[in-house]
């Protein structure tokens, strides 16, 4: 049976439902708290600049991107890239997201083992995730257990990346809230808003991890039903 239309699709249904819910949750949280202006009246870019100094990271630069919520820290260039809705807006949501990316910069400086592991896995995981399904499908079509096994091994690298990413992101959010609290950028009654945005974002990483694990399980089940 063609692999995308069989009972094993039920295995990834929980991850799909969690993913839809997580996307709704993060969109709702960002929409709500992006409308709440901070008392400090600092944009996300200004928050980032201040926290970089507080964290002792003057060598990290801040740039603006043109995407929507594509904020990230680039460890190779030591650049913090913020989207327009974060960089130029003095909101609780923007402060939380900017601080989260500073959390990654701090992880980089401290050589946080999981952050380093994720960076090392990225090239292999990218290749593995792209090659996995073609290899597995070819093996399935031609009855080649060897090619199906190669597909499973390739996809396992993507799963490993997600398993490492989840704790890295949770740790960055923990560091972000500590930085915001310690620098007094957000008032005590504003911190729950930043926490709500970061918690919602964490669920998207949890959903991605669950999806990867269940998809791997699905491939293993399909492989088992087509033993040579």
N, C-alpha and C positions, 0 to 999 in steps of 0.2 A: 504493500500500500504506500502511496506517496507520502513522505514523512511529515508534511505540513498539514495533512488531513487524516489523522488517526487518533486513537484514544490517548496517546501519550501527550497530546496537547493539553489534556486536563492537568498534567503535572505542573505546568507553568501558570495555570489559571490563578492560584493564590498570589503569585508575584505580579501578574498583570493587574489584579484588583488593587493590590497594595500600591503599585506604581501610579495608577489613576488617582487613588486617594491622596497619595503623597504629593503629586503635582498640583492637585486642587488645594491641598493644605498650604503648600509653599506659596502658591499664587495668592491665596487669600491673606496669608500672614504678611506678605510683602505689600500687597495692595493696602492693607489696613495701616501698617506701621510706616509706610512711605509717606503717608499723609500727616503723620505726627511730627511736627518740627521739634527739634531738641532745644532745650533752654540755652545751651551753649552756642546754638546757631552755627555749627560747623558743618560744612559739607563733608561727604565721604572722603574726598581727596584731602581736605584739611585734617580730618580725623586721622587718616593714614599718615600724613606728614608728622603730626604730633606724636602718634604712637611709635613711629619709627625712631624718633629721638628718645622717647621714653624707654624703648626696648634696646637702645644702643645699636641701632642699625642705620647709621647715616649714609652708608654706601648703597642702600637700596633706593631706587628711583620710582616715582609714581607716574604712570601714563594713563591716558584715557583711550578707551576703545570705542568702536561704533556699534558694537553688538548689544543685545538685550540680556542682561544678567549673565554675561560671560566673564565675570570677574575672576581673576586668577593671579597666582604668583608664579613667575618664571624663574626657577632656581639657576638656570644656566646664565641668563642675562642679569639676574638679580633685579628684576623689574616687577613692580606691582601694577597690574593693569585693571582699571576699573571702568565699568560701563557708565554711560551718561546718567542713568537713573540712580547711580550710586555716587559717582565722582562729583556731580554738580548739585546734589540735593542735601540740604541740612535736616535729614530725617533720622528717626530712630533706626529704621531699617537700614539706611545707608551706613550709619555708624557701625551697626552690627556686622554687616557684610565686609566693610573695610577692615574692621578689627579681625575678622576671621582670616582674611588673607595675610594680615600681619602675623597671625598665629603661625601660618605656614612659613613665613620668613624667619620667625624665631626657631621653628623646627629645623630649618636649614642651617641656621647659624650654630645651633646646639648639636648638630649631627644626630638628630633624633633617628633612631635605628629604623623605624618603620617608614619614615619619610624617605630615608636613603634607599631602603629596599624598594619602595614604590618607584622612585626615579630610575632605579636599575632595571626594574621589570618592564617599564614602559615600552622600549623598543621591541622586546620579545613578545609582549602581550599584543601590541598593535599588529605584528605579523601573524601571530597565532589566531587572533580574532578574525582576521581577513581570510586566512587560509582554511580555517577549521571547517566551515560548512561546505565549501566546494569539495574539499577532500572527502568529507563524510558522505556527501550526496553521490559523488562519483563511485565511492566504495559500495554504497547501497545499490546504485543502478547496475553496477557490473558484478555485484556479488563478491567484492574484494574485502575480506575482513581486515587485511593489512591496511588498506587505505582508510577504512572506517576507524581503525585504531589510531592512525596518524591524525585524523580529524579530531578524535577525542583528546589526544595528547596536546594538539595545538590549542583546542578550546580550553584546556586546563590552565594554560598560561593566562587567559583572560579571566578565568575564575580566581586564580591566585592574585591577580591585580586588584580585583574587586574586594577580595578578603583582606588585603593589606590597606586598601583605600579607606574602608569604613572606619577603622580605629584612628587613622591619620586625620580624617575629617572631624571626628568626634573630639580628638585631642586639640585640634586647631580652634574649635568652638570653645572648648574649655579655657584655652589660653586667651581667646578673644574677650570673653566675659571678665576674666581676671584683669586684663589690661584696661578695659573700660572702667571697671570698678576702681582700680588703683589710680588711674589718671584723673578720675572725677569728670571725665568727658560727658558721661551720662549721670543724671541724678538717680537716686535710689529707686524712684517710682518709674524711671524710664528703662531701667535694666530689664524688667520682665518683657518688655516689647522686643528688645534685641534678642533675648533668650528665645522668645516665641518664633522669631524669624529663623534663628539658627537651628532650633529644634525641628522646625518644619523641613528645613533643608536636609537635616540628618536623615529624615525618613526617605528622602529620594535616594540617598546612598544605600540605605538599608534595602530598599526595593530593588535597586540595581544588583546588589549582592545576592539577594534571594533569587532574582531572575537568573543570574549566571549559574548559581548552584543547581537550581532546578532544571535549567536547560542542559547542564552537563549530565544530570541524572537521566534526563530524557534520552540523550544520545547513547548513554550506556545501556538503557533498556532496549532501545532500537537495535543496538549492536548485538545484544544478547538474543534477540529474536531472529537474527540473521546469521547465526553461527555457521561456519563452513561445515 
